[in-house]
Amino acid sequence: MEAGDEALEMVVDSKDLQQQSKALDKLTDHVEDRQLDSSRVQTAMASIYASKEADLQAMRLREKELAAVKINAADIDIIANELEVDKKVAERTLREHKGDAVAAVRHLLN
C-alpha cells in the first residue's frame, strides 16, 4: 500500500465515521419536550371513574333482577346432584334462565 492510498482510506473512513456519528446523534439526542396537561389527565380519570361506576351500577341492577326470580329449591338440589355442580352454580344458572330447569340443565351441559 502506498502512502496516498492510506491517506485516501483514512479520509473515506473519517467521512464515514462522521456520517455515522451524525446519524447516531440524530437518533439519541432527539428529546421530545412534552408537557403533561393536567386537565386532560383529570378528564380522562373522571371518565374512567364514571365508566367504572356505571359498570358497578349495571351489575347491581342485574343482581337485583336475578334475586327477584322465583326458583324451586328442589330444582336446585336435582341439578346440583345430577350434574355434580355446586348448589350456588345450580341456583345462579336457574336464576339466569328465569327458573326454567330444562334451559338451565341444557346450558350446564353445553
Secondary structure as UniProt FT lines:
FT   HELIX           3..28
FT   HELIX           38..68
FT   HELIX           73..82
FT   TURN            83..84
FT   HELIX           87..96
FT   TURN            97..99
FT   HELIX           101..109
//
